[in-house]
Amino acid sequence: MEMTRRGFVGGAALASIGALSATMLAGCSQESDASEPLAESGADAAAWDREADFIVVGGGGAGIAAAIGAANAGASVLVLEKAPEKHAGGATSVVAGIVNMWSEDKNPASNWVQYRTMGYKSAERGQKWGENLPDLLDILEDHGMGWETGSRPESGPGNIADHGPALYAALMDAMNEAGAEIVYESPVTKIVTNSETGEAIGVYADQNGSQVAIKANKGVLVSTGSYASNPELINSIHLPGFEYFSEDSPYNTGDAFQLLAGDLGAATMGFRDIEYDTPAIKLASKEVGTSVGLAKAFAVPSYLYVNGAGSRFMPEDLAIMHNKDVAFPWLAHSRRNPDANEDGFEVAMENYVNKTSFIVLDQACFDAGSLGNTNWTWSWSHFKDEGDSGYLWSEDNQAELAKGWILQGNTIEELAQQMGVDPTALSATVANYNQMASAGEDTELGRAAEAMQPLGDGPYYAIELGVSVLFTTAGIRSDDQDRVVKWDLTPIERLYVTGNAGMNMFVSPGVLTVLAAGYTIGQDVASLDAIQA
Ligand SMILES: Cc1cc2nc3c(=O)[nH]c(=O)nc-3n(C[C@H](O)[C@H](O)[C@H](O)COP(=O)(O)OP(=O)(O)OC[C@H]3O[C@@H](n4cnc5c(N)ncnc54)[C@H](O)[C@@H]3O)c2cc1C
């Protein structure tokens, strides 16, 4: 890899990144010829374009909290963010804001963290997160973050007022006041390590097509979020053969894997689960570019789910959101596929009949309200503007019918033809469903009687469904101080990872934990001695 400092200090790059401070550039220790190649590693090798005490890779909740913690402790901080300013903030900028307060007295942080990490983090580390969280929340409240109930819950569940956008605005405000700096459109492409000591000494970032080298005097944090927007990676880690649609930031493509596992041999962990959500509306999601979700409830429940064979396959009232026990059977099992083994698990990927699935409904259900995400489904598509990977579904479903995202047929047979499903099979399924709904008992799959209503008059409608990924949590393994570890579990000094890029959490950590961990890392890095040049 050949890198020069031409692009970074050139006028175009300066203009695009806004406020590169002259003082920080002045701190660069070495001058180099613009065409002089930079070595990839080695204590004395890099001709740095600029420097900071602490470099944060990824400006979501973990990264910005870390920047606040470090800057308030006196460190100079540079956050490098891959997205342009209007798309920055990652998952954190679109959270629903439902949080669980873990305070020391009522819900000991140490136990909570140990339970959720299955012991990968110590009681002491959990304690530190637990002690730091209220301090950070004080700061965020001072910068405009509020609570739906008016005041911060002492323990247990609560809701951040105005959701992710308000949380992210408070984080940015606090970070700016603390004096940390962020540059956008600067994806980090490599972590630079000292070839003798192995410690992290800086990063390479891509700016306007040029590579720039930035020195980290004290440490580097990788907080690049989840891999929800990398369907190929999801397919290779989780169930193959399905189309996955992300509700997370489109910039969250799992870059930590390349930066840390690929380049530096870091260990990975925790791939048991991903956070699913209510099914995605397939055609809408494809067109919009991020997952457009199906509504989470229907005022008139005259609907059913069917697979590509025209059969029901799961009780439709079971919530898939955060629920692996439901999502996995939906994806991988079929009670009806003749090729399934005795546990119902598909034998061959091409035979996953649930790979194709639809919701089928009648006119009454269609008329009762929005079938897609409106104001209580939190996802990237909900918060971003149309044309910017965002989409807000209409209240009367007419716009989506006109777009062809909803199929329509005067009869079930006609609808089946449009769906590409055997009309006889679908008719039989609907007849059977109607009979059970009228009798008030789902003898087939156990859907609650009050959540079922027979399909009445047509026309009838169908929407093809896909798998919606809220976010992922597995990734890079770290030690008790959140330093990246290699496969032999030795830490890479001065290199940290947290947030959805890898928290050692076996169940989703939630945004408060991400913030507390990031803030703690920022303080830890600020307290380190600078590398001796
Ligand atoms: C729709 C949705 C709803 C949610 N609701 C809740 C909720 O109600 N409660 C809750 O507790 N949790 C919720 N979560 C989970 C929570 O949002 C996340 O766990 C948390 O915000 C993750 O923070 P993070 O900093 O790790 O990642 P993110 O906030 O995703 O930030 C990652 C950042 O890294 C940047 N980046 C990526 N690659 C690079 C690179 N190579 N170089 C530089 N920058 C890079 C990205 O652009 C992004 O800005 C929700 C998540 C989603 C997606």
The ligand as a Gaussian input file, in Angstrom:
#p B3LYP/6-31G(d) Opt

LIG

0 1
 C      -33.088000       0.680000      14.918000
 C      -32.369000       0.449000      16.200000
 C      -33.030000       0.619000      17.406000
 C      -32.362000       0.408000      18.606000
 N      -33.043000       0.629000      19.768000
 C      -32.391000       0.488000      20.952000
 C      -33.055000       0.793000      22.175000
 O      -34.205000       1.206000      22.200000
 N      -32.358000       0.619000      23.325000
 C      -31.062000       0.183000      23.365000
 O      -30.501000       0.041000      24.433000
 N      -30.401000      -0.108000      22.207000
 C      -31.034000       0.045000      21.004000
 N      -30.374000      -0.228000      19.840000
 C      -28.970000      -0.702000      19.917000
 C      -28.018000       0.470000      20.092000
 O      -28.384000       1.463000      19.199000
 C      -26.601000       0.060000      19.801000
 O      -26.242000      -1.023000      20.616000
 C      -25.596000       1.200000      20.041000
 O      -26.127000       2.431000      19.631000
 C      -24.310000       0.901000      19.297000
 O      -23.406000       1.964000      19.415000
 P      -21.977000       1.860000      18.687000
 O      -21.274000       3.118000      18.997000
 O      -21.333000       0.582000      18.997000
 O      -22.308000       1.801000      17.123000
 P      -22.981000       2.892000      16.179000
 O      -23.805000       3.853000      16.933000
 O      -23.641000       2.119000      15.106000
 O      -21.733000       3.711000      15.587000
 C      -20.798000       3.137000      14.704000
 C      -20.183000       4.264000      13.872000
 O      -18.990000       3.785000      13.224000
 C      -18.925000       4.358000      11.926000
 N      -18.000000       3.539000      11.129000
 C      -18.184000       2.295000      10.615000
 N      -17.066000       1.869000      10.006000
 C      -16.141000       2.854000      10.127000
 C      -14.777000       3.018000       9.698000
 N      -14.125000       2.060000       9.007000
 N      -14.130000       4.185000       9.986000
 C      -14.756000       5.179000      10.670000
 N      -16.058000       5.078000      11.094000
 C      -16.728000       3.922000      10.841000
 C      -20.377000       4.339000      11.465000
 O      -20.610000       5.213000      10.393000
 C      -21.108000       4.761000      12.759000
 O      -21.237000       6.159000      12.837000
 C      -31.011000      -0.009000      18.613000
 C      -30.339000      -0.195000      17.387000
 C      -31.009000       0.034000      16.198000
 C      -30.272000      -0.146000      14.900000

